[in-house]
């Protein structure tokens, strides 16, 4: 639900983190419209970004061969080779900072070097091409990670990020050591929409919720994604959130949804060999628990309804 970079932002110069001597300027130092200084959402966005910089990460931009640009938060300082690389992929409703800021310090203390991309059309990542599939996202992320100097790593993907992480594991089995999928219905089929498995019955309804443009859409999305949604959601705050986070790349994000679902069949899901952990909420209304049980057929390790998930993730991937 949380997503979108601020408009009218000056793009920093492309750099390679292995050769750069100075971090890219934080966007908080760049000019923004006066109205955004009074925005609750903008203030929260700045706090999330600062949690990344204070944890020792900095933003870097990686130009790709097809003209796309992938933005990744990378370690600010070189680390010993003994530290393990862990890639975190955000969900459909969030840019990297909003999704992962609470998990940074526990994972860093556990000995990980974190690489946290904005997927294409989210946050500060962009692409001029017409490609919208999760396979395209996977290839783009891998190209950028290779430019960042990574040749093997562990990976965690939540929701839409789980779809992309699964494809990376399938396409690059020698690069991904271990995989964690969090509430990602990678085994869904297009026919599941019509059969009533989901809270929505067609793609248009799904897009109106996942790319919300009206306050009622946000309220409905919160009811679906929170086990205990807030009892009061003032319209003024919702409109502020939509204006700051949900007004860019609306067309492209909607196309990502259609590309993800149209013609999808469980039988076409590629098999992966990496040791994989699935974390799922037993009250998940976006991707129902039945999808978790489908994946269990593939003999993954399944954990349902985990509290303090980051502890579980650390214990699972710490041998990477």
N, C-alpha and C positions, 0 to 999 in steps of 0.2 A: 504494500500500500504506500510505502514511503518512497518517493523517488523524484528525480528530476533535478538537473542542475539549474542554477540561477541564470536568467537571461542577461544579455548585454555584458557578458563576461569576456575579458580579453584572454585569448588563448596563450598560455606560456609556451616558450620555445621547446621543441622536442629535444629530449636528452636521453642518453643511455646511462642508467644508474651505475654501470661499472666504470664510466669515464668521467662522470660529472663531478665537479668539485663543490658546487653550491646547489642546495635543494631548490626546486622550483618554487617561486613565491606562492605563498598560501593565498587562495582566492579571497580570504578575509581582508587582505591588504589592497584589493582591487576595488575600483569605484562601483557603486551600485545605486539604483534609484533611491531617492530619499525615502519613499514610502516603505522600502524594505527594511530600513532601520527601525521601523516600528512594528515589524512583523514578528510574531511569536515563533512561527515556523522557521524564519530566517535565523533567529537567535538560536534556536535548537540545532539547526544545521551547522552553525558555526561551532557550537559546543561539541558536536560529533566530530567535526574536522579537527578540532584542537585535541580531542582525546587520541586521535591517530598520531598527530605530531608529538604530543607529550609521551606517547608510548614508543617513540623512536622510529616512526615511519615517515616517509615523505612521498609526495606525488611525483610520478614520472609518466611521460607520454611516449608511446611507442608507435611510430608510423609503420603501417603494414604495406605489403607489396601491392594490394589492390586499392590503395588510397585511404583505407580506413585508419583510424587512430584509436588505440586502446590505452586507457588511463589505468595505471596500476599504482597502488600504495606499496612501496618497497622499503626494505630496511634502510635507514639513513646512513648507517655506518657498516663497513665490511665486517663480517662475523667469522669466527673460526670455522674451519671446515667440519668440525664436530657437530655444529648445530644443524638441525634438520629443517628442510624447507616445507612449509605447509601453505597451500593455496586455498583461499576461502572465496566461494562464489555466492553472491547474494540472490535473493528471490526476486520475483517479478515486481513487487510493489516497493522495492527499496534500492537505493544506491548503496554502494559498499559501506560508506560511513554510517548510515542509519542502521544497517543490518548487523554489523559486526563490532561496533565500538565496545559493548559490554564484555566481549570475549577476548580482547586483545591482550591485556596484561596477564591473565592466567595462562594463556597459551605461550606467551613470550617467557614467562617465568619457568615454564616447563621445558624450555630449551628449543623453541621453534623460531626460525626466521619466517615471518609472515609476508605473503604476497597476496594483495587483496584488490582484484580488478573491479572496475565498473564494466559490466557487459555492454556490448554495443547497443547504442540508443538509450543507455542509462547513464546518469551522472555525466562525466566528462568524456565519455567514449562516443565515437561517431563513425559512420560509414557512408560513402556515397553510392554504394552498390545496391542492387535490388534484392540481394540474398537475405533471407529471413529465417532460415532453418536453424535448429539447435546444432546441427552438424557444422554449419558455417560459423556459428558462435564458437564452437569447440576448436575449429581450426584457427580462428583468429586469436583466441586466448593462447593457444599453444605457440603460435608464431611469436606473440609478444613475450611469453615466458622464456622462450628460447633466446630472444634478444636480450632478456634480462640475465641470461647466463645460467638458467636452470636446465638440467638434463634429467633429473628425477626428483620426485616430491610426493608428499601425501596431499590429498585433496578432500575438502568438505564442500558440499553443495546443498543449499536449502531451497526447496520449492523449485522455481524455474532454474535456479543455479544447479539443482540436482540433475535436471535433464542434461544440461551442458556438461557437468562433471562426468556423467555416465558416458556420454559420447567421447569425451577426451580419453577416458579409461579404455574404451573400445578401440579408438583410433590409434592410440599411442600406449600400448600395453607396457613397453619398456620404460616409459617415463613415469607412470603413475604407480607408486608402490602400494599404497592402500587408499581405500575410498570410503567416505562416509556420506550417505544420502539421508537428508533430513526432510521428511514430509514432501517427497517429490514423487508424483504419480507417473513415473516413467513407463509403467506398463499399461497405462490407460489406452482405450480404443475410442475412435470417433463415435462408434455406436453407443458408447456409455452415456453420452449426452441424451440421446433420444430415449434410452431405456430407463431414465430417471435416477441414475446412480448419483448424479451431482445435484447441487442446490439450484443450478440453472439448467435450462432445457436446450439452449442453442448458443452458438458462438457470439451472436450479437449481444445477448444478455450477459454473457461472461465478460465481454470486452467493456460493457458499460460499468461493470463492478471493478474490474482490475485496472482499468484506465479511467477512473471516475472524473466526471466533469460537473456533477451536481451534488449538493450536500446529502440528499437522500441516498445517492449511490455510495457515498463514503460511509454513511450510517449502516447501510446494509452490509457492506464489506467488513466493517468492524464486528458486526454481529456474527459473521461467518468465521472470522479469523481469530477472535478472542473467546476463550472459554468463559470469561466473566467480563463482558464488555462494560465500559463506563456507563452509568445510568443517565448521565447528562452530557450531551455534546452540542455546545452552543454553535449556532449557524455561523456566527462571525469568525470563529476559530477554524471551522471547516472550510469556509470560503478562502481564508488566508492560506490554509494548507494546500488547497487546490491551485490557487494562483501561483504559489511558489514551487510546488512539487509536481504538479500534474498537467501542466499546459504545454510542455515541450515534447516533441516526437510522438504525439498522440497517434498519428497515422501509422508510423513505423511500429510502435508497440502493439497496436491492434493487428497489424500484419504478422508480427511475431506470434501472436496467439493463434491466428488462423493457420500459419505454417506449422505450428506445433501439433495441432489437433487434426487437421484435414487429412483423411486417408490413413490415420495412424492405426496400426494393428499390433497387438501383443506378439503375434507370431513373427513379426519383422524385427523385434527388438534384438540387437546384437548381443551375443554372449560375452561376458568379461570373465577374466580369470583372477583378477586381484581379490585379495581378501576384502570383503565389503561389510560394513556395518550399516544397518537401516535403523533410523530413529524416527518414531511416528507417535503422534498424539492420538490417544484412543477416542478423543472427541473432535477430531479433525473434520470440519465440514467442507473444506475446500477440496481436499483429496481424501475421500472416505477410506476407512480402515481396510475395506475389502481390497483396495489396491496394494496395500502392504502385504496382505496374505497371498496375493498373486506373485509378488516378488519372492516371497518365502519359498515358493515352489522351485525357484532357482537356487535354493539352498544357501542363501545368504544368512548371516547372523542377524536376527531381528530383535530389537528392543522396543517395547511399546510404552509410551507415556513415561519418559524419563525426566526426573527432576535434577537440576544442576547438570544439564547436558554437557557443559564444557568439561566436567571432570571425566565423564565417560569418553569424550573425544580424545582427551589427553591420554588416557590409559590405553586407548585403542591404537592411536597413531604414533605413540612415543618410540616405537621400535623402527620407525621409518629410517 
